[in-house]
Amino acid sequence: MAHVISHIANELQVPLLSFAATDPSLNSLQFPYFVRTTQSDLFQMAVVADIVSYCEWQAVIPIYTDDDHGHPVSKSISKSIDLRN
């Protein structure tokens, strides 16, 4: 939902303040009028990647919802873990 509204806010050049949207793809380069008051999922996934690295786990299987929120989170955790290796 935040993506749709962000496109409208960009079109109208109206600021959009979000208190809950954590999707990392809602960034300031693509959506200059979008402002969030919480961290994106990238920060949480970086911590998860640190835990995986610290525990020296060899494999991690993310379980996520098959929707617009779950897919970016899955990609974020995979990317964060890849950056640690």
C-alpha positions as CSV (number, residue, x, y, z in Angstrom):
1,M,0.0,0.0,0.0
2,A,2.8,2.4,0.8
3,H,4.2,2.0,-2.7
4,V,1.0,3.1,-4.3
5,I,0.5,6.1,-2.1
6,S,4.2,7.0,-2.5
7,H,3.8,7.1,-6.3
8,I,0.8,9.4,-5.8
9,A,2.7,11.6,-3.4
10,N,5.6,11.9,-5.9
11,E,3.2,12.8,-8.7
12,L,1.5,15.5,-6.5
13,Q,4.8,16.6,-4.9
14,V,3.3,16.2,-1.5
15,P,5.2,14.8,1.5
16,L,4.1,11.4,2.8
17,L,5.0,10.6,6.4
18,S,4.8,6.9,7.3
19,F,5.0,5.6,10.9
20,A,5.0,1.9,9.9
21,A,6.4,1.2,6.3
22,T,9.7,-0.6,6.6
23,D,10.1,-1.8,3.0
24,P,13.7,-0.9,2.0
25,S,12.7,-0.2,-1.6
26,L,10.9,2.9,-0.3
27,N,14.0,5.0,-0.5
28,S,14.6,8.7,-0.9
29,L,16.1,8.4,-4.4
30,Q,13.0,6.8,-5.9
31,F,10.5,8.4,-3.6
32,P,11.8,11.9,-2.6
33,Y,8.5,12.8,-0.9
34,F,8.4,9.7,1.3
35,V,9.6,10.1,4.9
36,R,9.5,7.3,7.5
37,T,9.7,7.5,11.2
38,T,11.0,4.0,11.7
39,Q,14.0,2.1,10.3
40,S,13.8,0.1,7.1
41,D,14.0,-3.7,7.3
42,L,17.6,-3.4,6.1
43,F,18.7,-2.5,9.7
44,Q,16.9,-5.5,11.2
45,M,18.3,-7.8,8.5
46,A,21.8,-6.5,9.1
47,V,21.5,-7.6,12.8
48,V,20.1,-11.0,11.7
49,A,23.1,-11.4,9.4
50,D,25.4,-10.5,12.3
51,I,23.8,-13.2,14.4
52,V,24.2,-15.8,11.6
53,S,27.9,-14.8,11.2
54,Y,28.5,-14.9,15.0
55,C,26.9,-18.3,15.4
56,E,28.8,-19.5,12.3
57,W,25.7,-21.0,10.8
58,Q,26.3,-22.5,7.4
59,A,22.7,-22.3,6.1
60,V,19.7,-20.2,6.8
61,I,16.2,-20.6,5.4
62,P,14.1,-17.5,5.6
63,I,10.3,-18.1,6.0
64,Y,8.3,-15.2,4.7
65,T,4.9,-14.2,3.4
66,D,4.4,-14.4,-0.3
67,D,3.5,-10.7,-0.7
68,D,4.9,-7.2,-1.3
69,H,6.3,-7.1,2.2
70,G,7.8,-10.6,2.4
71,H,9.7,-10.6,-0.8
72,P,11.8,-7.6,0.0
73,V,12.5,-8.8,3.5
74,S,13.7,-12.2,2.1
75,K,16.0,-10.4,-0.4
76,S,17.3,-8.1,2.3
77,I,18.3,-11.0,4.6
78,S,20.0,-12.8,1.7
79,K,21.9,-9.7,0.7
80,S,22.9,-8.9,4.2
81,I,24.2,-12.5,4.8
82,D,26.1,-12.4,1.4
83,L,27.8,-9.2,2.4
84,R,29.1,-10.8,5.6
85,N,30.7,-13.8,3.7
